């Protein structure tokens, strides 16, 4: 039985703040600060370069990868950390396209995170082999799966609305058509149960600074299914993805398995923080987390809709069709979110008109939900958002 009161105590939560933006940046786990200090003082400070061996820095990416694998239904030894989500997506997509050389279509959807689409567009231009990126509406993806598709590249949970794709059904449909599948788990890992192995995913990528609470700039992860682990050729032939990095051979030879998907030097301090954050998950059952997420989300939706008819639900009504976030549309969404943040309720805004709230049961409870809903009602009913300072756009929204 997961004790969510205990997990809440494992986070530093500023006084007077209700944090509903863990789907964008998770809060600080209390253990992370001391772990960072220990890594800096005792490992970097005292061991210097010997810490790569003595402190296990070189093994961090695979060791922490295995901790994440448990949360995403991946086989042990098939997840590795490093670089950014965009880099990991590029790697997965390049490898998958090479494994389907006769096909030219990358199928995604119009709601996918723009960065994923940018990476696909850039790779298409670099390859110069006539590939096309096809992006139908999310609900029409299955209709576009055909024998022309090389790769189906989807984010399981839509970053704006929280709409959730059916990973298992779409993966099976893609495989039946001979295509490979890449899943972006940016809004899934740590938010809901994921079963990559059971769904038959070929590749998956994700970030660790959202629901996994690894901190700003925390490294991304990549998963390669065991059946592809020795076949997938890494397009980014990085030094640490070499079979023997310290042999300093002039020619690249890919390392065995998932290690070949390493590229550059791992961010040791960030991984130390992430490792401490992963301790929170040791006592968490993903099914219990999901059940509580749904209950809190339903409570939040009911309260906001009852008090604020001006807001329209942008997330799917049915809980099984959404991730662990709730989004509403409001014409003055940016200003409304700034007014909420000024009153201690932190969510975020996504253009053109979405106010977005992450429901994170590790540290959010019923009291937080009720207070947040009451504050939203106060801001909307009183038009408190309609002040000049709340309309001034900051660089990060």
Buried (B, 14 or more C-beta within 10 A) or exposed (E): EBEBEEBBEBBEBEEEBBBBBBBBBBBBBBBBBEBBEBBEEEBBEEBEEEBBEEBEBBEBBBBBBBBBBBBBBBBEBBBBBBBBBBBBBBBBBBBBBBBBEEBBBBBBBEBBBEBBBEBBBEBBEEBEEEBEBBBBEBEEBBEBBEEBBBBBBBBBBBBBBBBBBBBEEBBBBBBEBBBBBBBBBBBBBBBBBBBBBEBBBBBBBBBBBBBBBBBEEBBBBBBBBEEBBEEBEBBBBBEBBBEEBEEEEEEBEBBEBBBBBBBEBBBBBBBBBBBBBBBBBEEBEBEBBBBBBBBBBBBBBEBBBEBBEBBEBBBBEEBEBBBBBBBBBBEBBBBBBBBBBBBBBBBBBBEEBBBBBBBBBBBBEEEBBBEBBBBBBBBBEEEBBEEEEBEEEEEEE
